[in-house]
């Protein structure tokens, strides 16, 4: 401790780089994510667009959690865009969009075409069939 009772300042560590790989690979991964966004998540088209093999893309998915995280963010953006388009069509008075929304989002309010049966806490439902005989 110093004279005034304060701890001495610790030296700052240098920031750790997100990737410990060549710049060319990092650049290709960034391009892959951009291509993934521009092709609305089509992996084959994304790979063709940046000139890599599909197996390379899948290897990155298996080996690099940061790459997977970037793809997940892109997928969430795609979902947000889809929701935005649906809401826009509903606001324009599109009956089909409104029906679709109600059937998928308002099931708890009775907007269903079929009955869904679920067990307690998503457990399987057991159904016993009883055979009856008429006299």
N, CA, C and O atoms as CSV, one atom per row, in Angstrom:
chain,resi,resn,atom,element,x,y,z
A,1,UNK,N,N,0.832,-1.191,0.000
A,1,UNK,CA,C,0.000,0.000,0.000
A,1,UNK,C,C,0.868,1.242,0.000
A,1,UNK,O,O,1.976,1.260,0.538
A,2,UNK,N,N,0.339,2.260,-0.609
A,2,UNK,CA,C,1.077,3.519,-0.640
A,2,UNK,C,C,0.847,4.259,0.666
A,2,UNK,O,O,0.144,3.768,1.549
A,3,UNK,N,N,1.430,5.427,0.786
A,3,UNK,CA,C,1.341,6.202,2.021
A,3,UNK,C,C,-0.079,6.602,2.360
A,3,UNK,O,O,-0.426,6.700,3.537
A,4,UNK,N,N,-0.929,6.843,1.328
A,4,UNK,CA,C,-2.279,7.319,1.596
A,4,UNK,C,C,-3.278,6.175,1.775
A,4,UNK,O,O,-4.477,6.432,1.888
A,5,UNK,N,N,-2.819,4.916,1.803
A,5,UNK,CA,C,-3.699,3.792,2.042
A,5,UNK,C,C,-4.406,3.267,0.796
A,5,UNK,O,O,-5.345,2.479,0.910
A,6,UNK,N,N,-3.983,3.681,-0.362
A,6,UNK,CA,C,-4.603,3.207,-1.590
A,6,UNK,C,C,-3.742,2.138,-2.223
A,6,UNK,O,O,-2.519,2.128,-2.081
A,7,UNK,N,N,-4.414,1.227,-2.934
A,7,UNK,CA,C,-3.699,0.185,-3.657
A,7,UNK,C,C,-3.001,0.814,-4.863
A,7,UNK,O,O,-3.563,1.703,-5.502
A,8,UNK,N,N,-1.808,0.373,-5.178
A,8,UNK,CA,C,-1.146,0.887,-6.387
A,8,UNK,C,C,-1.897,0.393,-7.628
A,8,UNK,O,O,-2.471,-0.696,-7.632
A,9,UNK,N,N,-1.879,1.211,-8.673
A,9,UNK,CA,C,-2.567,0.842,-9.902
A,9,UNK,C,C,-1.834,-0.300,-10.573
A,9,UNK,O,O,-0.606,-0.327,-10.650
A,10,UNK,N,N,-2.635,-1.252,-11.060
A,10,UNK,CA,C,-2.054,-2.379,-11.772
A,10,UNK,C,C,-1.883,-1.986,-13.225
A,10,UNK,O,O,-2.669,-1.216,-13.778
A,11,UNK,N,N,-0.851,-2.526,-13.826
A,11,UNK,CA,C,-0.622,-2.273,-15.250
A,11,UNK,C,C,-1.737,-2.927,-16.055
A,11,UNK,O,O,-2.127,-4.061,-15.781
A,12,UNK,N,N,-2.245,-2.207,-17.047
A,12,UNK,CA,C,-3.303,-2.758,-17.895
A,12,UNK,C,C,-2.748,-3.824,-18.818
A,12,UNK,O,O,-1.647,-3.706,-19.355
A,13,UNK,N,N,-3.546,-4.869,-18.986
A,13,UNK,CA,C,-3.168,-5.905,-19.932
A,13,UNK,C,C,-3.567,-5.454,-21.332
A,13,UNK,O,O,-4.537,-4.718,-21.515
A,14,UNK,N,N,-2.804,-5.908,-22.300
A,14,UNK,CA,C,-3.164,-5.620,-23.675
A,14,UNK,C,C,-4.438,-6.391,-24.012
A,14,UNK,O,O,-4.612,-7.523,-23.561
A,15,UNK,N,N,-5.333,-5.788,-24.803
A,15,UNK,CA,C,-6.559,-6.506,-25.146
A,15,UNK,C,C,-6.245,-7.747,-25.965
A,15,UNK,O,O,-5.361,-7.745,-26.823
A,16,UNK,N,N,-6.990,-8.805,-25.680
A,16,UNK,CA,C,-6.812,-10.049,-26.405
A,16,UNK,C,C,-7.572,-9.940,-27.714
A,16,UNK,O,O,-8.730,-9.522,-27.729
A,17,UNK,N,N,-6.932,-10.310,-28.806
A,17,UNK,CA,C,-7.592,-10.268,-30.099
A,17,UNK,C,C,-8.693,-11.315,-30.137
A,17,UNK,O,O,-8.563,-12.404,-29.579
A,18,UNK,N,N,-9.773,-10.957,-30.806
A,18,UNK,CA,C,-10.924,-11.847,-30.883
A,18,UNK,C,C,-10.548,-13.154,-31.569
A,18,UNK,O,O,-11.027,-14.219,-31.181
A,19,UNK,N,N,-9.707,-13.080,-32.570
A,19,UNK,CA,C,-9.314,-14.270,-33.318
A,19,UNK,C,C,-7.799,-14.417,-33.265
A,19,UNK,O,O,-7.067,-13.431,-33.348
A,20,UNK,N,N,-7.352,-15.616,-33.130
A,20,UNK,CA,C,-5.918,-15.885,-33.211
A,20,UNK,C,C,-5.700,-16.643,-34.515
A,20,UNK,O,O,-5.312,-17.811,-34.511
A,21,UNK,N,N,-5.951,-15.973,-35.611
A,21,UNK,CA,C,-5.824,-16.585,-36.927
A,21,UNK,C,C,-5.369,-15.530,-37.921
A,21,UNK,O,O,-5.396,-14.339,-37.612
A,22,UNK,N,N,-4.961,-15.940,-39.085
A,22,UNK,CA,C,-4.468,-14.981,-40.074
A,22,UNK,C,C,-5.523,-13.946,-40.468
A,22,UNK,O,O,-6.724,-14.216,-40.446
A,23,UNK,N,N,-5.048,-12.780,-40.821
A,23,UNK,CA,C,-5.927,-11.688,-41.230
A,23,UNK,C,C,-6.809,-12.102,-42.409
A,23,UNK,O,O,-7.982,-11.733,-42.460
A,24,UNK,N,N,-6.261,-12.854,-43.344
A,24,UNK,CA,C,-7.029,-13.281,-44.521
A,24,UNK,C,C,-8.238,-14.125,-44.105
A,24,UNK,O,O,-9.317,-13.986,-44.682
A,25,UNK,N,N,-8.064,-14.990,-43.116
A,25,UNK,CA,C,-9.169,-15.827,-42.638
A,25,UNK,C,C,-10.214,-14.982,-41.934
A,25,UNK,O,O,-11.413,-15.167,-42.146
A,26,UNK,N,N,-9.767,-14.055,-41.097
A,26,UNK,CA,C,-10.714,-13.158,-40.409
A,26,UNK,C,C,-11.514,-12.357,-41.418
A,26,UNK,O,O,-12.720,-12.165,-41.259
A,27,UNK,N,N,-10.832,-11.888,-42.464
A,27,UNK,CA,C,-11.495,-11.104,-43.508
A,27,UNK,C,C,-12.533,-11.952,-44.237
A,27,UNK,O,O,-13.637,-11.485,-44.520
A,28,UNK,N,N,-12.171,-13.216,-44.543
A,28,UNK,CA,C,-13.107,-14.117,-45.225
A,28,UNK,C,C,-14.325,-14.405,-44.340
A,28,UNK,O,O,-15.450,-14.487,-44.834
A,29,UNK,N,N,-14.098,-14.555,-43.049
A,29,UNK,CA,C,-15.218,-14.826,-42.141
A,29,UNK,C,C,-16.174,-13.635,-42.081
A,29,UNK,O,O,-17.393,-13.807,-42.070
A,30,UNK,N,N,-15.614,-12.436,-42.042
A,30,UNK,CA,C,-16.468,-11.239,-42.054
A,30,UNK,C,C,-17.260,-11.171,-43.352
A,30,UNK,O,O,-18.445,-10.838,-43.353
A,31,UNK,N,N,-16.589,-11.491,-44.462
A,31,UNK,CA,C,-17.272,-11.494,-45.760
A,31,UNK,C,C,-18.357,-12.572,-45.795
A,31,UNK,O,O,-19.417,-12.372,-46.387
A,32,UNK,N,N,-18.089,-13.707,-45.164
A,32,UNK,CA,C,-19.079,-14.791,-45.119
A,32,UNK,C,C,-20.330,-14.359,-44.366
A,32,UNK,O,O,-21.445,-14.677,-44.778
A,33,UNK,N,N,-20.150,-13.638,-43.269
A,33,UNK,CA,C,-21.304,-13.162,-42.501
A,33,UNK,C,C,-22.100,-12.149,-43.328
A,33,UNK,O,O,-23.330,-12.197,-43.353
A,34,UNK,N,N,-21.406,-11.241,-43.998
A,34,UNK,CA,C,-22.100,-10.260,-44.853
A,34,UNK,C,C,-22.851,-10.960,-45.979
A,34,UNK,O,O,-23.980,-10.587,-46.298
A,35,UNK,N,N,-22.230,-11.974,-46.582
A,35,UNK,CA,C,-22.886,-12.725,-47.653
A,35,UNK,C,C,-24.085,-13.493,-47.103
A,35,UNK,O,O,-25.118,-13.594,-47.765
A,36,UNK,N,N,-23.949,-14.032,-45.897
A,36,UNK,CA,C,-25.043,-14.750,-45.233
A,36,UNK,C,C,-26.245,-13.829,-45.049
A,36,UNK,O,O,-27.390,-14.240,-45.238
A,37,UNK,N,N,-25.973,-12.585,-44.682
A,37,UNK,CA,C,-27.041,-11.595,-44.513
A,37,UNK,C,C,-27.674,-11.260,-45.863
A,37,UNK,O,O,-28.897,-11.238,-45.994
A,38,UNK,N,N,-26.836,-11.002,-46.858
A,38,UNK,CA,C,-27.360,-10.562,-48.159
A,38,UNK,C,C,-28.101,-11.664,-48.910
A,38,UNK,O,O,-28.920,-11.371,-49.781
A,39,UNK,N,N,-27.822,-12.939,-48.581
A,39,UNK,CA,C,-28.521,-14.045,-49.236
A,39,UNK,C,C,-29.635,-14.602,-48.349
A,39,UNK,O,O,-30.151,-15.692,-48.599
A,40,UNK,N,N,-29.996,-13.857,-47.327
A,40,UNK,CA,C,-31.053,-14.244,-46.385
A,40,UNK,C,C,-30.806,-15.617,-45.771
A,40,UNK,O,O,-31.737,-16.401,-45.587
A,41,UNK,N,N,-29.549,-15.899,-45.456
A,41,UNK,CA,C,-29.206,-17.122,-44.733
A,41,UNK,C,C,-28.936,-18.334,-45.596
A,41,UNK,O,O,-28.818,-19.440,-45.070
A,42,UNK,N,N,-28.836,-18.163,-46.904
A,42,UNK,CA,C,-28.551,-19.294,-47.789
A,42,UNK,C,C,-27.042,-19.543,-47.787
A,42,UNK,O,O,-26.268,-18.749,-48.320
A,43,UNK,N,N,-26.643,-20.658,-47.179
A,43,UNK,CA,C,-25.218,-20.943,-47.002
A,43,UNK,C,C,-24.523,-21.190,-48.337
A,43,UNK,O,O,-23.429,-20.675,-48.568
A,44,UNK,N,N,-25.144,-21.970,-49.215
A,44,UNK,CA,C,-24.509,-22.257,-50.516
A,44,UNK,C,C,-24.271,-20.983,-51.311
A,44,UNK,O,O,-23.192,-20.783,-51.867
A,45,UNK,N,N,-25.274,-20.130,-51.363
A,45,UNK,CA,C,-25.109,-18.868,-52.087
A,45,UNK,C,C,-24.062,-17.985,-51.419
A,45,UNK,O,O,-23.290,-17.310,-52.101
A,46,UNK,N,N,-24.033,-17.987,-50.105
A,46,UNK,CA,C,-23.036,-17.190,-49.371
A,46,UNK,C,C,-21.627,-17.643,-49.723
A,46,UNK,O,O,-20.743,-16.822,-49.971
A,47,UNK,N,N,-21.424,-18.954,-49.742
A,47,UNK,CA,C,-20.101,-19.498,-50.055
A,47,UNK,C,C,-19.708,-19.183,-51.487
A,47,UNK,O,O,-18.570,-18.797,-51.755
A,48,UNK,N,N,-20.657,-19.350,-52.413
A,48,UNK,CA,C,-20.369,-19.042,-53.823
A,48,UNK,C,C,-19.998,-17.567,-53.990
A,48,UNK,O,O,-19.106,-17.219,-54.764
A,49,UNK,N,N,-20.692,-16.722,-53.257
A,49,UNK,CA,C,-20.492,-15.274,-53.380
A,49,UNK,C,C,-19.080,-14.851,-52.985
A,49,UNK,O,O,-18.516,-13.934,-53.583
A,50,UNK,N,N,-18.507,-15.514,-51.980
A,50,UNK,CA,C,-17.173,-15.110,-51.520
A,50,UNK,C,C,-16.079,-16.084,-51.944
A,50,UNK,O,O,-14.907,-15.879,-51.628
A,51,UNK,N,N,-16.457,-17.141,-52.658
A,51,UNK,CA,C,-15.468,-18.057,-53.206
A,51,UNK,C,C,-14.855,-19.033,-52.226
A,51,UNK,O,O,-13.655,-19.304,-52.280
A,52,UNK,N,N,-15.680,-19.568,-51.321
A,52,UNK,CA,C,-15.185,-20.618,-50.423
A,52,UNK,C,C,-16.056,-21.855,-50.593
A,52,UNK,O,O,-17.160,-21.778,-51.132
A,53,UNK,N,N,-15.559,-22.979,-50.137
A,53,UNK,CA,C,-16.304,-24.229,-50.190
A,53,UNK,C,C,-17.261,-24.300,-49.003
A,53,UNK,O,O,-16.990,-23.742,-47.940
A,54,UNK,N,N,-18.384,-24.994,-49.197
A,54,UNK,CA,C,-19.342,-25.146,-48.094
A,54,UNK,C,C,-18.698,-25.798,-46.874
A,54,UNK,O,O,-19.041,-25.462,-45.741
A,55,UNK,N,N,-17.769,-26.728,-47.096
A,55,UNK,CA,C,-17.123,-27.411,-45.971
A,55,UNK,C,C,-16.304,-26.426,-45.123
A,55,UNK,O,O,-16.190,-26.594,-43.909
A,56,UNK,N,N,-15.746,-25.416,-45.758
A,56,UNK,CA,C,-15.007,-24.387,-45.008
A,56,UNK,C,C,-15.963,-23.633,-44.090
A,56,UNK,O,O,-15.664,-23.405,-42.918
A,57,UNK,N,N,-17.116,-23.250,-44.636
A,57,UNK,CA,C,-18.124,-22.536,-43.851
A,57,UNK,C,C,-18.529,-23.381,-42.642
A,57,UNK,O,O,-18.580,-22.883,-41.518
A,58,UNK,N,N,-18.817,-24.658,-42.883
A,58,UNK,CA,C,-19.254,-25.536,-41.787
A,58,UNK,C,C,-18.135,-25.800,-40.780
A,58,UNK,O,O,-18.400,-25.975,-39.591
A,59,UNK,N,N,-16.899,-25.830,-41.246
A,59,UNK,CA,C,-15.767,-25.972,-40.318
A,59,UNK,C,C,-15.689,-24.763,-39.401
A,59,UNK,O,O,-15.463,-24.895,-38.199
A,60,UNK,N,N,-15.880,-23.572,-39.986
A,60,UNK,CA,C,-15.888,-22.357,-39.159
A,60,UNK,C,C,-17.014,-22.409,-38.134
A,60,UNK,O,O,-16.833,-22.002,-36.987
A,61,UNK,N,N,-18.168,-22.906,-38.544
A,61,UNK,CA,C,-19.301,-23.025,-37.612
A,61,UNK,C,C,-18.934,-23.962,-36.465
A,61,UNK,O,O,-19.242,-23.683,-35.307
A,62,UNK,N,N,-18.274,-25.074,-36.792
A,62,UNK,CA,C,-17.918,-26.053,-35.754
A,62,UNK,C,C,-16.770,-25.610,-34.861
A,62,UNK,O,O,-16.693,-26.010,-33.700
A,63,UNK,N,N,-15.871,-24.779,-35.403
A,63,UNK,CA,C,-14.646,-24.441,-34.673
A,63,UNK,C,C,-14.610,-23.054,-34.055
A,63,UNK,O,O,-13.781,-22.796,-33.183
A,64,UNK,N,N,-15.484,-22.156,-34.482
A,64,UNK,CA,C,-15.367,-20.757,-34.043
A,64,UNK,C,C,-16.676,-20.244,-33.453
A,64,UNK,O,O,-17.591,-19.885,-34.194
A,65,UNK,N,N,-16.772,-20.208,-32.127
A,65,UNK,CA,C,-18.010,-19.732,-31.498
A,65,UNK,C,C,-18.328,-18.269,-31.827
A,65,UNK,O,O,-19.496,-17.882,-31.835
A,66,UNK,N,N,-17.311,-17.460,-32.096
A,66,UNK,CA,C,-17.563,-16.066,-32.463
A,66,UNK,C,C,-18.235,-15.975,-33.831
A,66,UNK,O,O,-19.108,-15.134,-34.045
A,67,UNK,N,N,-17.827,-16.837,-34.749
A,67,UNK,CA,C,-18.447,-16.885,-36.073
A,67,UNK,C,C,-19.904,-17.307,-35.946
A,67,UNK,O,O,-20.783,-16.733,-36.589
A,68,UNK,N,N,-20.156,-18.313,-35.113
A,68,UNK,CA,C,-21.528,-18.775,-34.871
A,68,UNK,C,C,-22.368,-17.646,-34.274
A,68,UNK,O,O,-23.520,-17.448,-34.661
A,69,UNK,N,N,-21.790,-16.919,-33.342
A,69,UNK,CA,C,-22.504,-15.796,-32.715
A,69,UNK,C,C,-22.872,-14.738,-33.756
A,69,UNK,O,O,-23.981,-14.205,-33.741
A,70,UNK,N,N,-21.938,-14.438,-34.656
A,70,UNK,CA,C,-22.223,-13.463,-35.718
A,70,UNK,C,C,-23.354,-13.948,-36.627
A,70,UNK,O,O,-24.197,-13.156,-37.048
A,71,UNK,N,N,-23.369,-15.251,-36.928
A,71,UNK,CA,C,-24.447,-15.808,-37.755
A,71,UNK,C,C,-25.787,-15.764,-37.023
A,71,UNK,O,O,-26.825,-15.510,-37.634
A,72,UNK,N,N,-25.761,-16.011,-35.717
A,72,UNK,CA,C,-26.999,-15.952,-34.926
A,72,UNK,C,C,-27.564,-14.536,-34.902
A,72,UNK,O,O,-28.778,-14.348,-34.990
A,73,UNK,N,N,-26.698,-13.550,-34.784
A,73,UNK,CA,C,-27.145,-12.155,-34.821
A,73,UNK,C,C,-27.769,-11.855,-36.180
A,73,UNK,O,O,-28.810,-11.203,-36.260
A,74,UNK,N,N,-27.131,-12.334,-37.249
A,74,UNK,CA,C,-27.670,-12.125,-38.593
A,74,UNK,C,C,-29.034,-12.802,-38.752
A,74,UNK,O,O,-29.935,-12.249,-39.382
A,75,UNK,N,N,-29.181,-13.990,-38.183
A,75,UNK,CA,C,-30.454,-14.719,-38.252
A,75,UNK,C,C,-31.542,-13.969,-37.493
A,75,UNK,O,O,-32.682,-13.894,-37.952
A,76,UNK,N,N,-31.200,-13.418,-36.345
A,76,UNK,CA,C,-32.177,-12.634,-35.582
A,76,UNK,C,C,-32.609,-11.397,-36.361
A,76,UNK,O,O,-33.782,-11.023,-36.337
A,77,UNK,N,N,-31.676,-10.770,-37.043
A,77,UNK,CA,C,-32.020,-9.600,-37.879
A,77,UNK,C,C,-32.980,-10.006,-38.987
A,77,UNK,O,O,-33.915,-9.273,-39.311
A,78,UNK,N,N,-32.743,-11.186,-39.570
A,78,UNK,CA,C,-33.621,-11.680,-40.633
A,78,UNK,C,C,-35.038,-11.894,-40.082
A,78,UNK,O,O,-36.023,-11.547,-40.734
A,79,UNK,N,N,-35.128,-12.462,-38.890
A,79,UNK,CA,C,-36.435,-12.665,-38.255
A,79,UNK,C,C,-37.117,-11.324,-37.981
A,79,UNK,O,O,-38.316,-11.164,-38.213
A,80,UNK,N,N,-36.339,-10.370,-37.487
A,80,UNK,CA,C,-36.889,-9.035,-37.231
A,80,UNK,C,C,-37.427,-8.410,-38.510
A,80,UNK,O,O,-38.492,-7.793,-38.509
A,81,UNK,N,N,-36.684,-8.573,-39.602
A,81,UNK,CA,C,-37.116,-8.039,-40.889
A,81,UNK,C,C,-38.431,-8.691,-41.329
A,81,UNK,O,O,-39.338,-8.010,-41.806
A,82,UNK,N,N,-38.525,-10.008,-41.165
A,82,UNK,CA,C,-39.752,-10.717,-41.515
A,82,UNK,C,C,-40.939,-10.240,-40.697
A,82,UNK,O,O,-42.030,-10.043,-41.233
A,83,UNK,N,N,-40.729,-10.055,-39.402
A,83,UNK,CA,C,-41.798,-9.535,-38.546
A,83,UNK,C,C,-42.204,-8.131,-38.975
A,83,UNK,O,O,-43.388,-7.796,-38.997
A,84,UNK,N,N,-41.219,-7.321,-39.312
A,84,UNK,CA,C,-41.503,-5.960,-39.755
A,84,UNK,C,C,-42.373,-5.974,-41.010
A,84,UNK,O,O,-43.354,-5.237,-41.109
A,85,UNK,N,N,-41.997,-6.829,-41.971
A,85,UNK,CA,C,-42.772,-6.915,-43.217
A,85,UNK,C,C,-44.195,-7.391,-42.948
A,85,UNK,O,O,-45.149,-6.877,-43.533
A,86,UNK,N,N,-44.335,-8.376,-42.060
A,86,UNK,CA,C,-45.669,-8.880,-41.714
A,86,UNK,C,C,-46.506,-7.777,-41.072
A,86,UNK,O,O,-47.669,-7.593,-41.431
A,87,UNK,N,N,-45.932,-7.056,-40.142
A,87,UNK,CA,C,-46.666,-5.987,-39.464
A,87,UNK,C,C,-47.037,-4.873,-40.442
A,87,UNK,O,O,-48.114,-4.283,-40.346
A,88,UNK,N,N,-46.146,-4.597,-41.372
A,88,UNK,CA,C,-46.418,-3.570,-42.372
A,88,UNK,C,C,-47.618,-3.978,-43.228
A,88,UNK,O,O,-48.500,-3.164,-43.502
A,89,UNK,N,N,-47.643,-5.257,-43.651
A,89,UNK,CA,C,-48.772,-5.747,-44.448
A,89,UNK,C,C,-50.072,-5.713,-43.637
A,89,UNK,O,O,-51.130,-5.380,-44.171
A,90,UNK,N,N,-49.989,-6.054,-42.363
A,90,UNK,CA,C,-51.183,-5.997,-41.511
A,90,UNK,C,C,-51.695,-4.566,-41.412
A,90,UNK,O,O,-52.899,-4.322,-41.492
A,91,UNK,N,N,-50.764,-3.614,-41.236
A,91,UNK,CA,C,-51.152,-2.205,-41.132
A,91,UNK,C,C,-51.794,-1.706,-42.421
A,91,UNK,O,O,-52.625,-0.799,-42.400
A,92,UNK,N,N,-51.397,-2.315,-43.559
A,92,UNK,CA,C,-51.992,-1.943,-44.848
A,92,UNK,C,C,-53.355,-2.594,-45.059
A,92,UNK,O,O,-54.028,-2.328,-46.055
A,93,UNK,N,N,-53.763,-3.451,-44.113
A,93,UNK,CA,C,-55.070,-4.082,-44.203
A,93,UNK,C,C,-55.077,-5.431,-44.893
A,93,UNK,O,O,-56.137,-5.893,-45.316
A,94,UNK,N,N,-53.939,-6.071,-45.020
A,94,UNK,CA,C,-53.858,-7.382,-45.676
A,94,UNK,C,C,-54.491,-8.443,-44.776
A,94,UNK,O,O,-53.968,-8.763,-43.709
A,95,UNK,N,N,-55.608,-8.974,-45.219
A,95,UNK,CA,C,-56.352,-9.962,-44.432
A,95,UNK,C,C,-55.538,-11.232,-44.220
A,95,UNK,O,O,-55.529,-11.784,-43.120
A,96,UNK,N,N,-54.859,-11.697,-45.254
A,96,UNK,CA,C,-54.067,-12.927,-45.146
A,96,UNK,C,C,-52.992,-12.795,-44.070
A,96,UNK,O,O,-52.791,-13.715,-43.278
A,97,UNK,N,N,-52.306,-11.664,-44.040
A,97,UNK,CA,C,-51.264,-11.442,-43.030
A,97,UNK,C,C,-51.856,-11.405,-41.630
A,97,UNK,O,O,-51.269,-11.932,-40.685
A,98,UNK,N,N,-53.012,-10.783,-41.504
A,98,UNK,CA,C,-53.671,-10.702,-40.198
A,98,UNK,C,C,-54.085,-12.087,-39.725
A,98,UNK,O,O,-53.903,-12.421,-38.554
A,99,UNK,N,N,-54.641,-12.898,-40.623
A,99,UNK,CA,C,-55.042,-14.259,-40.254
A,99,UNK,C,C,-53.809,-15.071,-39.843
A,99,UNK,O,O,-53.831,-15.769,-38.830
A,100,UNK,N,N,-52.735,-14.976,-40.635
A,100,UNK,CA,C,-51.511,-15.694,-40.314
A,100,UNK,C,C,-50.994,-15.300,-38.932
A,100,UNK,O,O,-50.638,-16.158,-38.123
A,101,UNK,N,N,-50.957,-14.002,-38.674
A,101,UNK,CA,C,-50.479,-13.520,-37.378
A,101,UNK,C,C,-51.324,-14.097,-36.246
A,101,UNK,O,O,-50.789,-14.598,-35.257
A,102,UNK,N,N,-52.631,-14.023,-36.393
A,102,UNK,CA,C,-53.516,-14.511,-35.328
A,102,UNK,C,C,-53.361,-16.015,-35.108
A,102,UNK,O,O,-53.370,-16.475,-33.966
A,103,UNK,N,N,-53.219,-16.783,-36.186
A,103,UNK,CA,C,-53.078,-18.231,-36.047
A,103,UNK,C,C,-51.761,-18.627,-35.402
A,103,UNK,O,O,-51.689,-19.659,-34.735
A,104,UNK,N,N,-50.720,-17.827,-35.587
A,104,UNK,CA,C,-49.414,-18.183,-35.030
A,104,UNK,C,C,-49.114,-17.509,-33.696
A,104,UNK,O,O,-48.379,-18.063,-32.879
A,105,UNK,N,N,-49.666,-16.329,-33.466
A,105,UNK,CA,C,-49.325,-15.582,-32.259
A,105,UNK,C,C,-50.462,-15.482,-31.239
A,105,UNK,O,O,-50.216,-15.181,-30.071
A,106,UNK,N,N,-51.683,-15.727,-31.661
A,106,UNK,CA,C,-52.829,-15.563,-30.757
A,106,UNK,C,C,-53.586,-16.859,-30.521
A,106,UNK,O,O,-54.809,-16.854,-30.386
A,107,UNK,N,N,-52.857,-17.976,-30.471
A,107,UNK,CA,C,-53.492,-19.268,-30.209
A,107,UNK,C,C,-54.197,-19.268,-28.853
A,107,UNK,O,O,-55.255,-19.874,-28.685
A,108,UNK,N,N,-53.589,-18.577,-27.895
A,108,UNK,CA,C,-54.174,-18.531,-26.556
A,108,UNK,C,C,-55.496,-17.766,-26.521
A,108,UNK,O,O,-56.207,-17.802,-25.517
A,109,UNK,N,N,-55.822,-17.086,-27.596
A,109,UNK,CA,C,-57.062,-16.327,-27.678
A,109,UNK,C,C,-58.087,-17.025,-28.573
A,109,UNK,O,O,-59.123,-16.448,-28.906
A,110,UNK,N,N,-57.796,-18.263,-28.961
A,110,UNK,CA,C,-58.756,-19.044,-29.715
A,110,UNK,C,C,-58.569,-19.049,-31.224
A,110,UNK,O,O,-59.387,-19.627,-31.940
A,111,UNK,N,N,-57.503,-18.416,-31.727
A,111,UNK,CA,C,-57.266,-18.381,-33.168
A,111,UNK,C,C,-56.474,-19.630,-33.593
A,111,UNK,O,O,-55.276,-19.553,-33.869
A,112,UNK,N,N,-57.161,-20.771,-33.639
A,112,UNK,CA,C,-56.506,-22.017,-34.041
A,112,UNK,C,C,-57.397,-22.771,-35.015
A,112,UNK,O,O,-58.623,-22.669,-34.957
A,113,UNK,N,N,-56.771,-23.529,-35.912
A,113,UNK,CA,C,-57.528,-24.367,-36.827
A,113,UNK,C,C,-57.639,-25.784,-36.307
A,113,UNK,O,O,-58.529,-26.534,-36.707
A,114,UNK,N,N,-56.740,-26.147,-35.421
A,114,UNK,CA,C,-56.737,-27.500,-34.881
A,114,UNK,C,C,-56.482,-27.431,-33.381
A,114,UNK,O,O,-55.967,-26.442,-32.861
A,115,UNK,N,N,-56.844,-28.471,-32.727
A,115,UNK,CA,C,-56.596,-28.527,-31.294
A,115,UNK,C,C,-55.213,-29.097,-31.051
A,115,UNK,O,O,-54.821,-30.076,-31.685
A,116,UNK,N,N,-54.493,-28.509,-30.165
A,116,UNK,CA,C,-53.191,-29.013,-29.774
A,116,UNK,C,C,-53.303,-29.571,-28.371
A,116,UNK,O,O,-53.811,-28.916,-27.461
A,117,UNK,N,N,-52.816,-30.800,-28.210
A,117,UNK,CA,C,-52.861,-31.450,-26.913
A,117,UNK,C,C,-51.429,-31.597,-26.421
A,117,UNK,O,O,-50.569,-32.146,-27.110
A,118,UNK,N,N,-51.193,-31.097,-25.221
A,118,UNK,CA,C,-49.856,-31.197,-24.641
A,118,UNK,C,C,-49.967,-31.753,-23.239
A,118,UNK,O,O,-50.952,-31.520,-22.538
A,119,UNK,N,N,-48.944,-32.493,-22.837
A,119,UNK,CA,C,-48.921,-33.026,-21.491
A,119,UNK,C,C,-48.472,-31.970,-20.504
A,119,UNK,O,O,-48.152,-30.841,-20.876
A,120,UNK,N,N,-48.455,-32.354,-19.252
A,120,UNK,CA,C,-48.013,-31.442,-18.204
A,120,UNK,C,C,-46.527,-31.155,-18.407
A,120,UNK,O,O,-45.718,-32.076,-18.522
A,121,UNK,N,N,-46.179,-29.887,-18.449
A,121,UNK,CA,C,-44.789,-29.457,-18.627
A,121,UNK,C,C,-44.130,-30.172,-19.812
A,121,UNK,O,O,-43.009,-30.669,-19.705
A,122,UNK,N,N,-44.834,-30.213,-20.924
A,122,UNK,CA,C,-44.332,-30.788,-22.182
A,122,UNK,C,C,-43.983,-32.272,-22.092
A,122,UNK,O,O,-43.159,-32.768,-22.861
A,123,UNK,N,N,-44.604,-32.972,-21.161
A,123,UNK,CA,C,-44.427,-34.418,-21.086
A,123,UNK,C,C,-45.344,-35.071,-22.112
A,123,UNK,O,O,-46.340,-34.471,-22.517
A,124,UNK,N,N,-45.021,-36.303,-22.543
A,124,UNK,CA,C,-45.884,-36.972,-23.518
A,124,UNK,C,C,-47.283,-37.212,-22.958
A,124,UNK,O,O,-47.479,-37.355,-21.751
A,125,UNK,N,N,-48.240,-37.251,-23.871
A,125,UNK,CA,C,-49.629,-37.503,-23.492
A,125,UNK,C,C,-49.925,-38.974,-23.739
A,125,UNK,O,O,-49.668,-39.484,-24.830
A,126,UNK,N,N,-50.462,-39.658,-22.743
A,126,UNK,CA,C,-50.852,-41.055,-22.896
A,126,UNK,C,C,-52.332,-41.115,-23.241
A,126,UNK,O,O,-53.158,-40.467,-22.598
A,127,UNK,N,N,-52.654,-41.892,-24.255
A,127,UNK,CA,C,-54.044,-42.057,-24.666
A,127,UNK,C,C,-54.376,-43.534,-24.565
A,127,UNK,O,O,-53.727,-44.371,-25.193
A,128,UNK,N,N,-55.388,-43.850,-23.774
A,128,UNK,CA,C,-55.845,-45.235,-23.632
A,128,UNK,C,C,-57.122,-45.412,-24.439
A,128,UNK,O,O,-58.076,-44.648,-24.295
A,129,UNK,N,N,-57.124,-46.432,-25.288
A,129,UNK,CA,C,-58.319,-46.732,-26.076
A,129,UNK,C,C,-59.059,-47.873,-25.382
A,129,UNK,O,O,-58.472,-48.891,-25.018
A,130,UNK,N,N,-60.333,-47.675,-25.215
A,130,UNK,CA,C,-61.166,-48.674,-24.555
A,130,UNK,C,C,-62.133,-49.224,-25.585
A,130,UNK,O,O,-62.873,-48.479,-26.227
A,131,UNK,N,N,-62.115,-50.524,-25.729
A,131,UNK,CA,C,-63.018,-51.162,-26.682
A,131,UNK,C,C,-64.306,-51.528,-25.967
A,131,UNK,O,O,-64.279,-52.175,-24.919
A,132,UNK,N,N,-65.415,-51.123,-26.521
A,132,UNK,CA,C,-66.717,-51.435,-25.929
A,132,UNK,C,C,-67.480,-52.353,-26.885
A,132,UNK,O,O,-67.315,-52.292,-28.104
A,133,UNK,N,N,-68.302,-53.187,-26.302
A,133,UNK,CA,C,-69.099,-54.132,-27.092
A,133,UNK,C,C,-70.566,-53.815,-26.904
A,133,UNK,O,O,-71.009,-53.496,-25.801
A,134,UNK,N,N,-71.308,-53.903,-27.979
A,134,UNK,CA,C,-72.759,-53.741,-27.881
A,134,UNK,C,C,-73.390,-55.109,-27.767
A,134,UNK,O,O,-72.934,-56.065,-28.395
A,135,UNK,N,N,-74.456,-55.209,-26.953
A,135,UNK,CA,C,-75.159,-56.495,-26.798
A,135,UNK,C,C,-76.270,-56.608,-27.792
A,135,UNK,O,O,-76.975,-57.616,-27.819
